[in-house]
Structure formats: C-alpha cells, structure tokens
Amino acid sequence: MQRSQIIFLWSEQVRRKLLNSVEKCVDEALEGLVRSNVGLALLQGHRVVLRSDLESIKGKVALLSGGGSGHEPAHAGYIGVGMLSGAVAGAVFASPPPGSVLAAILTLWKGGASGVLLIVKNYTGDRLNFGIAVEQARLQGVQVDMVIVADDCAFTQPSKAGRRGLCGTVFIHKIAGALAEKGCPLDEIVARVNEATKNIGTLGVSLSPCSVPGCLPSFQLPPGEMELGLELILKVRSLRLHECVFKRVFVWFKYTGDKVVLCVNNLGGLSCLEIAVVSKVAVHCLEERGVQVVRVMAGSFMTSLEMAGMSLSLMKVDEEMLRLFDAKTTAPAWPNLSTSSVSGRNMFIKPEEKLAAASDNYNEGSLSSVIRLVLESVSKILLQHQEELNALDRAAGDGDCGSTHALLANAVQEWLHTSRIPGNLGRLLADLALLVQQSMGGSSGALYCIFLSAAAPHLMQSSDGAAWAKALHAGTEAMKRYGGAEPGDRTMPLAYLLQKADLGAESTRNLTARAGRASYIASEHLTQPDPGAVAVAAILKAILNALKA
C-alpha cells in the first residue's frame, strides 16, 4: 500500500477527523482491523471480513452480519470462534450492496458450512439488500436463512417499519455464535434466536450529533439539551442523570423480578469515566426495580462515529441463555467478562486496621524532652513562615507550600499534646513519617514522608554520628529514587541544605527547575528561591536553635 500521511480533514463547518481520505476510510479501517488481528481475513474485491480459519466451520452453521460502517467495533469486531463467521460492511451509515453479501454467503457455504444464518438489524436498506442476497443464494442451493433484530425501545407504538436494530444485536451475535459452535442445526438456531430477540430492549441517549466524514453534523442540539431515543428532547441542567435518563429508560423495560444482562454502550464520544458513572447508575436503578443484574458489559460495542452519547441494552436471560452468553469466544471486540452475578455481591473489601504508631508501644526516654522542644520550635517557625512560603510558591506552583507546611505544624502540635515522645530516634522518625503521611498533602509531604521512612531504620539501634550519616544518606537517596530529582534540579534540594541551610535555599534562586511542578514553568519566571528549599532551611534552623537552647 502506498505510504500516506494522515491529515486532519476539516473546514470551518465540517468536523476534523483523523483520516487519509473520505473515499477510502472504510477500506482502510477494515484493512487496519485485519492487519492487527490474525484471526481475520479480507474477502478480495469486497468489503467483507471473514474468519481466517474457515476450515474450522465445516459442518457447522456459519453466521454472517453487517451493515453500514461507522458503528465500529460492530460488526467485524465480533468475528471469531463462538461468534460471527463474517461481516459485510457498507459505506458509512449505508447498507452494504447485495453482491458483497452474496459473495460472503457463497464463500462460507463452499467452505463447508452446513448452513448460513444472516443476522440483520431492522433497517429498510439492510433488510432489502441482505434479502436479495438470501434469495439469490437459495437459487444456488445454499441452506440460508435470515433473522431480524429490532430492539429499539424509543417508541411505545412503532410505525409499520418497526423498531430499529441497535446494540442489542450484539447479544444475538453472541447467543447465535454459541449455538453454532455447539453444532446446532440452522433451524434450531433460527428458532432460539428469534425467541431471544423478544427479550431484548435498547434505548439511546445523545448529548451531541455525529457527522459522516466530509459532511456536516447529522443534527443539532441546543446547549443544555439531550436527545432521548429519537425525538424526546430533555433539558440536561434541570435534572440529574438518574432522573432525566434512567427512570425514563426503564419505563420501557418490564423486567422487574427477572435476571438480565446489561450493556452500557458508548456511542463514540464519551470518556471511560462517564461510561463508568453511567454503569453505576444503571445497575443501581435496575436493582431498585427488583431486577437482578447478572452480567454487565460496559464500553464501546456499537458506536455512531463520534457521537457523545450512550445506549442501554437489556436482555432477559434464564440459566441456559446465560450459559450461551458466557461461552468462550475469540472475537476481538468481545469483553473478558466475569461469570459471576453482579447483583447480590459485596462490592467492598474492608481495609486492614492502621498500624499503631510506634510511640504507643514505648515509653519516653532521656531524649524525649529535647525532642519535644525541637518539634515545638519547628512547628512554630513553619506557622510563622506560612504566608512567605505561599507567596514564593505562587511563582513556581499552586501557591500552597506554606499552607501544607502549616497543616503539618498543627498536626505536630496536636501530636505533642496527645502522644508519648519516644526517646529512640528511629522510632521518632517512623512516627513523624506516619504523621506527615496522614496530615500533609502535596509533593512536599510525600518527600518528607519518604525521607523520614528511609532514614528511620538506621537510627533504631544507634544514634551516633555514623548512624546519623547513614540515615541522612538513606533519606536523600530515597527521595532521589522515588522523586526522580538530583542535586541542582531545584526541587527541595536537601543536598545543599544539610550543609548550609540558608545559603542552600538562596542558591535555588539561580537554578533551573528540572523536576517537580516548577519544571513546567519557564526559567525566566523563576526568580525567587524554591519555596520547598526555604521551608527545609527554616526547619533545619529551628532544629539548630532548639538544640543550642
């Protein structure tokens, strides 16, 4: 294939899309799918994707589906063992031509299939074009049949054309595929699938339109409104998601007391975060109505290009239907679902109790009174420097350095009034690390906690000069290891501060930030000392003054 450069197709009115060309986008998408999945192959000369192991379907019913492109991963994403044998793609949002459908049927039949079943969504163009192929295949002696999926619940009284075929079709792909893999004959699969379609319903909700490549958006929605089904427009701002969508959606689903499979389908433009929220609310609403949700599919299963919206599909199941749903498949777009019921389980694991602080288990020692004076001095000076540190931080961060240090200072003061102070310096540092973790946020809190936690073990047995040297080295190395900073990176540079606190803090004025939040700020805007360095300098000065006193 000639190498081409992906470009943004756009104008002032047509939405941008990452495509090489409007004309070839379907063909290139199908080729991309097949190139990335060894279980798939293209039928030369047609927009048809087939299983690459057609010999495996000999003696079994082959399943064929398809429709307009733009609904990916439907339909080719559901080709594999235990699901479809092939899929026929039309142009974007257009029914495929009958010649391609017939070519796919004949290829499957001549490959040794005992019969071919077409699974078609209820759109006039699909019914006509797939129907033509069925009749032409029968003229050639092929055992072929067709089932129609019409799961749209947007209208309580649908027109003569009937309900549309929507994402509930994916359920039928799975059920029919499991039956075919078991070796069931064509007439049995048709009968059981037609029965299953009666227990499936789908309703869609959109927040924005989509647009066919190279064309204007398909419709317009005023700001603050959403479309439910086809024509019901709702004000988004006036109602919560729970009230404006789900309570209306489930009016169509009369499944109270039943077991259901739920599909929360992203229509293309929602984030994973939004789909997760929708899934939570949907399961909750169903359980409130007395419905047992046994399986949940959440993700993109039948999209509508980039439409910001979702559809909810429900399928009522019994134990046999659930076994068919759970049967294994190699189809690349089918999710890896648990075979346990969603409803009726405990979602939460109780966390382990917090470990008791070391000071709760030990008496105060000979150094406890000195330690108390030092910590009181540190707390006092941090509170005094709160506004100065915040001001410095506004130039390099989010302006809360002083406030986070004040949180620590207040926590230390409270701790001094309520806890015993261990005379063992290693246990003291371990206690302080836990206190920092619980009370102080931000990167500074994390760095202090790492420093104290790594230093503490080296002072458990001894507190002489050598032990202190090992402790300080271990603490600084841990900060470098987890924080990714080195001396000179202008992010709480303790390597300078441990020797000359004030000089070290002031020296950060001329450093280029290479780590931490300040690394995203242009150097010419960083003309003040690093606030973290100033805070550490103040802490070290407070410790020194307290010890001198």
N, C-alpha and C positions, 0 to 999 in steps of 0.2 A: 504494500500500500504506500502511496506517495506520502512522504512526511509532510505534515501540515501544521501550521501554528494555530493553536486555539485562540480565538479572539472573542472579544465582547461584542455581541450583536446588539446594537441599541440605536435608538434615535430619541428625540425629545418625547415621544409618545410610546414607543414600543419598549417593553422591558428588556433589560440586558439578560443574556443567557450565555453560559459557557459552552458554545457550540462552534464547530468549524463552519457549518452551513445549515441553513434551514432545510434545504432539499435532502441532505444526506444524513440528518441527525438520527433518524430511526435505524437506518442500516448500520451506522457507526456504533450506535448504542447496542444493537444486537451482537455485532462483532465483538464489542468490548466485553459483553456478558459471556460469550462463548470462549473468548481468549482467556478469561480468568476462571473458567470452570471446566475441568477436563471431562466432566460427565455430560457435557452438552456439545452439540454439533449443529451447523447450519445446513439447511437443505439448499443446495446450489440453485441459484436463479429465483429463489423465493424468500420472502421474509418469514421463514419458518425455522423454529428451533426444535430439535429433536434430542432424545437421549442418544448419547454416543454409543451405548451398548444395546442396540436394537435387538441383538440376538437373545437378550435376556427376557424379551416379552413374548417369545414364541410360545404358542399355546395359551396365552393369556389375553384378556381384553386390553386393548390399547386405549388410552384416554387422551383426547385432543380438546384443547380450549383455545381461547384467543379473543381478539377484539382490537379496538383502537389502541395505539401507543399513547404514552403519556401517563399511564397508570402503573408504572413500574413500582415494585417488582412483578406485579401481575403483567403477563401471565407466565412468561418464560422462567421466572424465578421459582416456579413450583413444579418444574420438570425434574424427575428423579425417581429412584426406586420408591415405591409406595405412594407416588402421586402421579402427575401427568407424564404421558409419553412424548408429548409435543405441544407446541403452541404456535398459533398463526398470528402475526402482527400486521395491523393495518397502519396507515399513516396516523399522525397524531389526531386522536379523537375521531378516527374514521374506521368504519368496518373494513376488515380485510377482504380482498377480492375472492370470489368463489374458486378461481383457478388455483390459487395457493392453498386453499382449504382442501380441494380435491387432491392436489399433489401430495399433501401431508397424509391424507387418508390412504391413498394408494401405496405410499411408501411404508406405512405401518402395516397395512394388510399384506403386502408382498414380503414384508419382513417376518411374517409368520404369526401375526396376531390372530387370535380366534374370533375377534370382532373389534369394532372401533366404536367408541362412545364419544360423542361430541357434547361438551358442557358449555352452554351458551347463555350469556346474560340477556335479559329481556329488553333488547332494543330492536327496533324495526329493521335497521340495516343489518345487524348481526343475524337475526332470525332469517332474513331473506338470503343473504349470501352463504351462510352455513347450510341453510336448507337446500339451496341449489346444489351445493356440493354433495349433500347426502343423497339427493335423488340421482345425480349423475353417477355416484359410486354404486348405488344399488343396481343401476343399469348394467354395471360391470360385474355384478355378482358379489359385491362386498357385503358382509354382515355388519351393518352400521345403523346406529340409532342416535337420537339427539334428546337431551333433557334441557329444559329452560329453567333458569334461576331468576326468580322475581321476588326479591327480599326487601324492597324499599317500603318503608312504613310512613312516608311523608303524607300520604293521603288516606283518610279513612274510607273514602269511596273513590277508588281509582277509575280512570277513564277506560274506554274499551281497549286501549293499548296495554293496559295492565300496569303492574308495578315494575319499576326498573330493576335491573340486576345490579347489585352493588357488592360491597366487600364480603357479604355472606357467601358469595360464590366460592371464596377460598375454603370455607368449611366443606363445601361439596367436593372440591378438588381432593381434599384430604380423605373424606369418607369413601368416595368412589375409588380413590387410589388404593386404600387399604383393602377394599373388597376385591379389586382386580389383582392385587398382589397375592391374595389368598387363593386365587384361581376360580373365583365365582364366575358363572356364565353371564353373558351380556344381558339377557332378560331379567335375571335376578338383580344385577347391579342397577338397571334402569328402575325397577320397581322400588328398591330400597332407597335410591337417591331421590326419586320423586316424593316418597314419603318424608324423607328428611327435609326437603325444601319447605314443607308445610310448617316446620317448627323453627324457621329462621326468620329473623327480622333485623333490619338495618335502618338507622336514621343518621343523616349527616348534619353537621353544623359548620358554617364557614364564617370567617371574620374578614376575608378578602377574596377577590376573584383570582383566577389564574389567567394565563394568556398563552395561546398557541404560539410557538416560535415564529417570529416575524409579524405577529398580529397584535392588535390592541387587546386589552383585558376583556374577558368574556362578559362581564357585567360590572356594575358599580355599586358599592355600598357606602352610604354616607358615614362620616366619622361617628363612632359610638354605637354602631348598629351591627347586628349579626344576622345571618340568614339561617333559619332552621328548616331543614327539608328543602323544599323548592321555593316557597313563596312567603313563608311566615317570617317577617322581619321583627326582631326584638331589639330593644334598647339595652346595650351592654351595661351602661353605667348605672341603670336603675335597679338592677337585680344582681345578686350573687350568682356565680356559676352554678351552684347547687340548685337555685330556684329557677333560673331562666332557661336552663337546658334540661337537666336530668329529670326533674319532676314532670316536664312536658314529654320528654322522650319516652319515659316508661309508661305513659298512658297507652301507648300502642302495644306494649308487651304485656300480655296477660299470663305471666309465668309464675305468679305467686304460688309458693309451695313446691316448685319444681327445681330440678338441677339444671344448670345452664353453663355453657361455655361462653365467655365474654371476649370479644375482640375490640380493643381500643385502637383504632386505625388512624394514623397520621396522614392527612390528605396531602402532605408535602411540605408545608411551611411552618409547622410548629416545632419548637425545640423539644429535646428529650425531657427537659424539666417540666414543660407544660403537659406533655403526654403522661408523665408520672403523676402529676396532680389530678388530671382527668381520670386516670385509672383508680386512684384512691377514692375519689368522689363517686365514681360509677359503682365500685364494689360496695361502698357504704350504702348507697341508695338502694341497690338491689337487696342487700341483706335487711334493710329496713322494711322492705316489702315482703319479707319472708322467703326470698329466693336464695337457694344455696348455689354459690358460685364455685364450681369445681375446677375450672381452668381459666386463666386469663392470658390472652395474647395482647401485648402492648408494643406498638411500633408502627413501621410503615409497611403495609401489606397490599393496599390498592390505593395509590395516590391519584392526585389530579394535578400533575405538574407541581407548581409552587404554591398552590392554594393554602392559605393559613386557615386550617380547619381540621376537623376530625369527624369520624363516623363511629358509631357504636353498633356492633352486631352481636346478637344473642342467638344461641342455638340450644333448644331444649334437648336434653340427652337422657338416655337410660344407660344401664351398665354396658350393654352390647355396643351402643353407639359410642360410648366413652372409650371402650377398648379400640374401636376403629380409629377414633381421633388420636389416641395415644400411640398407635402403631408407628414403628420407625420409618423414616424417610430420609433420602439423601438430597432432597430438593434444597438448593442453596438458600432460598428465602424463608424456609420454614424455621420457626424459632425452636430453640432447645428448651422445651417446657418440662417442668416437674410433673410427675404423675400423681401428685398428692392434691387433695382438695384445698382450695384457697380459703373457703369459709370454714369456720369452726376450729381454726388453729390459733395458737398463741403467737402473735407477731413479735413479742418482745423477749429478750433474754435479760434476766436480772443481772446488773453489774456486780462484780465482786466488791465486798466492803473495802473501803480505803484502808490502806495500811496505817497503823497508828504511828504518829510522829515519834522519832527516836527519843525525844525528851520526855515522853510519857513513861518511859521504862527505866529512866536513870535519874539518880539524884544529882543535885547541883554539886559542883566541885569547887576547888580553890580558885579557879579562874572565872567562875560564874559572875562574880561581882564586877570584874574588869570587863567581861564581855557585855554585861548589861549597860555599862557606861558607854562603851564603844557603839553599841546599837542605838542607844538613845541619841548619841551625838550624830550618827549617820542619818537617823530619821529627821532630826531637827534641821540639818543642813539641806536635805532634799526638799523639805517643805519650804524652806527659805528660797531655794533656787527654782521653785516651780514655774513662775512666770518667765524668768530668764531663759529656762530651757525650752519652754513652749515657743518663745519668740525666735530663738535660734532654729528651732525645728520647722518653723513655717517656711524658711527659705529652702530647706532640703527635704522636707517630708510633709506630714499632715498636721504638724503643729501640736502634737500631744505628748511629746517626750517628757515635759515637766509633769503633766497630769498622770502619766503612767508611773513615773517615779514616786509621785505623791501617794498613789494607791499603795505602793509597796511600803512607803514610810508609815502610813496609817496602819497597815496590816502588822508591821513590826511592832509598833507601839502597843497595839491591842494584844499581840502575842506576848510581849514582855509582861503585861498585867495578868495574863491568864495561864501562863505556862512556866514550867521549871526550865532554867537555863542549864544545859549540860556543860559540865566542865571539860568534857572531851571535845577537842576542836573538830575532829572528824564528824562526830555526831551533830555538832553545832552546824557545820556546813550542810549536812544532809537535811537537817530541819529547815534551814534557811532556803535550800533549793526547793523543798516542798511548799514552803510559804510563798516563794516567788511564783511558782507554777500556779498556785491557787488564786493569787491576788493581783498579779501584774500581767497585763497583756502586751501585745506588740513584739517586735523583734528583740527589743532590749530585754524584756522579761525572759524570752526564750534563751538568749545568750547568757544572762546571769544564771539561769537555772542549769544550763549545760556546764558552765564554768564551775559552779559550786558542786554539782553532782560528780563531775570528773575529778575534782580536787579532793573531795571528802575522803575517799578510801586511803589516801596517802597520809592522813593525819589521824587515823583511827588508833594506831599503836604508838605513835610518837609525834611530838610537835617541835622537834629540834630544827635547826637551820636546814639540815639536809632534807628533812621531811617536808618543810615548807617549800623548798626549791622544787622538789618533785611534784608537790601539789599544784603549785603555780604553773609549772610546765605542762602538767596534765590538763589543767583547765584551759589554758590558752590553745593547746593543740586540739582539744575537743571543739572549741569554738571555731577554729580554722577548718577542722574536718567537716563539721555539720553546716557551718555558715558559708563556707567557700571563700573566705576572705584571708588575705595575707597582710603582714605589716605594710603600711603605706596605702592601703585601699580606702582610707577614710571611712571606716565603719567601726566605731568603738575600738580604736587601736590600742589595746592594752599593752602591747609590746613597748610602746613609748611610755605609757602612763605608769607602769610599775616602777620605773626608774625615776622619772621626773614628771610628776603629775601635771602641774600647771604648764610646764614647758611642752609636755606631750600634747596636751589639749590645744594649746595655742598653735602648735605646729600643724594641726589638721587644717588650719585656715588655707594653707597653700597646697594641700593635697588634692589630687583628682579622685573623685569617688568612683571606685571600680566594683563595689558590692553594696548591697542594701538598697533602700528606696532612693537614696541620693544619687545612685549611679544613673538614674533616668533623667537627672537634671543637668542642663548644660553647665560646664565648668565655670563659665564667666558669671553665672548667677550664684555660685557658691563662694561667697566672700567672707563668711563668718566661720568660726570654729565649729567642728562637728558637735551637735548637742549631746550625743551619747558619750563622746570623749570628755566633754565638760562635766557631765554627770559623774563619770567614773573618777575624774580628778577630784571632784568635791567629796566623793565617798572616801577616797584614799586620804585626803586632807583631814577629814573628820576622824578617821581611824587614828591617824598620827597624833592629832591634837588630844584625843581622848587618852591615848596611851601616855603621852607626855604628862598630862594632868594627873 
